[in-house]
Amino acid sequence: MSSKSRGTNESTTTGGQNVADALPNDTGRFDRVLVAIDGETDDAVGSVAVSEAVRHDARVDALSVVRMNASVDRWDMVVERREASAEAALDAVGDAGTETDVSVAKRLRYGDPTDEIVRYASHNDIDLIVLGEPTRTGLRRYISSTSVTERVRRSASVPVLTVPADD
C-alpha cells in the first residue's frame, strides 16, 4: 500500500469540466491517476482522468479488466471481443494523453473488475481512481444490485472520482 495513503475513500462526482479536488497526497497533488475503463465506458471518463493528470502534473495508468467467469474460457470468442473492445478503450486514453503530453501506461488484466482495480491501485501507489458512473438499465440493474463503481468506492483506500455518462 502507498505510504501516501490518506485513510479515506471519499467519492466525488463531476458533471462538468472543472473537477472538484478530492484529497491529494501530502504534496498537495496527485502523482498517479488510475482510470478504469472498458469498451462501454464513456469517452469523458478518460478525458477527465487526463485533465486531472494535467492539473496535477501526474501520470495516468489506464486499466481495462476483461471479466472472466466460469462460463467463459480465455480463448472463447466472447473474450476476444472483450479484449478488442478493452484495447480500443485503452488506445483512446493513450491518444488523449499524447495530445496533452501526459504519460499513459496502458494495462489489460483478466478477472473480476472490482478486485483487479482495487488490487492495481494498492500495489501501484495510485493517488486517485477515476471511474464512469454506471448507466445500468433493464435487466442489468436486476441481476446485480451494486455496480463495479460502487464496489470500488467501498473497497478503495484512495479517493474515487466518478464521471457521469454523457446523455
C-alpha distance (Angstrom), angle and dihedral (degrees) to the residues before:
residue distance angle dihedral
M1 . . .
S2 3.77 . .
S3 3.76 118.9 .
K4 3.80 84.3 -139.2
S5 3.80 93.3 66.1
R6 3.74 114.2 145.5
G7 3.77 97.0 -161.7
T8 3.79 93.3 -124.2
N9 3.73 138.4 94.8
E10 3.78 97.5 -164.0
S11 3.74 112.9 167.0
T12 3.77 125.7 -140.8
T13 3.76 125.5 -168.1
T14 3.76 124.1 -156.5
G15 3.74 129.3 -163.8
G16 3.78 96.5 172.9
Q17 3.75 139.9 50.7
N18 3.80 96.9 -98.7
V19 3.81 104.7 73.0
A20 3.78 117.4 -153.5
D21 3.79 112.9 -120.3
A22 3.76 115.1 -98.7
L23 3.80 113.6 -164.1
P24 3.82 112.2 -58.6
N25 3.79 121.7 -158.5
D26 3.81 124.8 -89.7
T27 3.81 91.3 -73.5
G28 3.80 90.2 60.5
R29 3.78 94.0 -111.7
F30 3.77 142.2 75.3
D31 3.80 115.8 -106.6
R32 3.80 97.8 -174.6
V33 3.78 127.8 28.6
L34 3.81 120.0 -166.9
V35 3.79 116.7 -154.5
A36 3.79 114.1 -170.0
I37 3.79 112.8 -157.9
D38 3.76 143.1 162.2
G39 3.77 135.6 -175.3
E40 3.80 91.0 -79.5
T41 3.81 96.3 50.4
D42 3.78 116.3 116.7
D43 3.83 113.9 -112.4
A44 3.81 88.6 -122.5
V45 3.82 90.2 72.5
G46 3.80 93.1 63.1
S47 3.81 90.9 41.9
V48 3.81 92.1 53.4
A49 3.81 91.2 48.6
V50 3.80 91.8 50.6
S51 3.83 90.9 45.6
E52 3.80 90.3 52.8
A53 3.80 89.5 48.9
V54 3.81 90.5 52.0
R55 3.81 91.0 48.5
H56 3.80 92.8 50.8
D57 3.81 98.7 33.1
A58 3.80 87.1 -118.5
R59 3.75 136.1 144.4
V60 3.79 125.5 -117.6
D61 3.77 128.5 -128.8
A62 3.82 108.2 -160.9
L63 3.79 110.9 -159.4
S64 3.77 128.1 -174.1
V65 3.78 120.5 -178.0
V66 3.78 120.8 -156.5
R67 3.78 104.9 -146.2
M68 3.78 111.5 -124.9
N69 3.76 123.6 -168.2
A70 3.78 138.3 162.7
S71 3.79 94.4 -87.6
V72 3.80 94.8 53.8
D73 3.77 121.8 60.9
R74 3.80 123.1 -160.7
W75 3.83 96.1 -99.6
D76 3.75 98.6 44.2
M77 3.80 117.9 123.1
V78 3.82 89.1 -118.9
V79 3.80 90.6 60.5
E80 3.80 91.5 47.2
R81 3.81 89.7 54.7
R82 3.80 90.5 47.7
E83 3.81 90.3 50.1
A84 3.80 92.6 50.5
S85 3.79 91.0 48.3
A86 3.82 91.9 47.4
E87 3.80 92.6 48.7
A88 3.81 91.2 50.7
A89 3.81 90.0 51.8
L90 3.82 90.9 48.9
D91 3.80 90.8 49.1
A92 3.82 90.4 52.6
V93 3.82 90.8 55.9
G94 3.80 90.0 45.1
D95 3.81 89.7 53.1
A96 3.82 91.2 49.7
G97 3.80 88.9 51.5
T98 3.81 92.0 49.9
E99 3.81 90.7 51.8
T100 3.81 91.1 54.5
D101 3.81 98.6 34.2
V102 3.81 92.6 -113.1
S103 3.79 119.3 146.4
V104 3.82 110.2 -119.2
A105 3.80 123.0 -171.2
K106 3.81 110.5 -162.3
R107 3.80 117.6 -149.1
L108 3.80 131.0 -177.9
R109 3.80 119.2 -164.5
Y110 3.80 135.5 175.5
G111 3.79 127.0 -137.2
D112 3.77 138.2 44.9
P113 3.83 109.0 -4.9
T114 3.81 95.6 -142.3
D115 3.80 93.7 49.6
E116 3.79 93.5 45.1
I117 3.83 94.6 47.4
V118 3.80 94.1 48.5
R119 3.82 92.2 43.3
Y120 3.81 92.6 48.8
A121 3.80 91.8 48.9
S122 3.79 94.1 50.1
H123 3.82 95.5 44.2
N124 3.80 96.1 46.3
D125 3.82 105.2 46.3
I126 3.80 93.4 -110.4
D127 3.82 114.1 -179.6
L128 3.82 100.1 -169.7
I129 3.80 134.3 19.8
V130 3.82 118.2 -152.2
L131 3.81 117.8 -161.2
G132 3.76 137.0 167.2
E133 3.77 118.8 -109.7
P134 3.79 105.7 -114.5
T135 3.77 120.7 -111.1
R136 3.76 97.1 -156.7
T137 3.74 112.1 174.9
G138 3.75 136.2 162.6
L139 3.76 117.5 -0.6
R140 3.83 95.0 -3.2
R141 3.78 93.9 69.3
Y142 3.82 90.5 53.7
I143 3.80 96.9 45.9
S144 3.80 94.8 55.3
S145 3.77 124.1 24.1
T146 3.81 93.6 -159.8
S147 3.77 130.7 44.3
V148 3.79 128.7 -135.2
T149 3.81 87.1 -108.4
E150 3.80 92.2 55.6
R151 3.81 92.8 46.2
V152 3.82 91.4 49.5
R153 3.83 90.0 49.3
R154 3.80 89.1 55.1
S155 3.81 96.1 44.2
A156 3.81 106.3 37.1
S157 3.79 121.4 97.5
V158 3.82 92.4 -153.3
P159 3.82 131.9 61.5
V160 3.80 116.6 -75.1
L161 3.79 119.2 -149.2
T162 3.79 114.7 -160.4
V163 3.78 122.0 -158.8
P164 3.81 118.9 -157.2
A165 3.79 118.3 -130.9
D166 3.79 118.2 -100.5
D167 3.76 110.6 -108.0
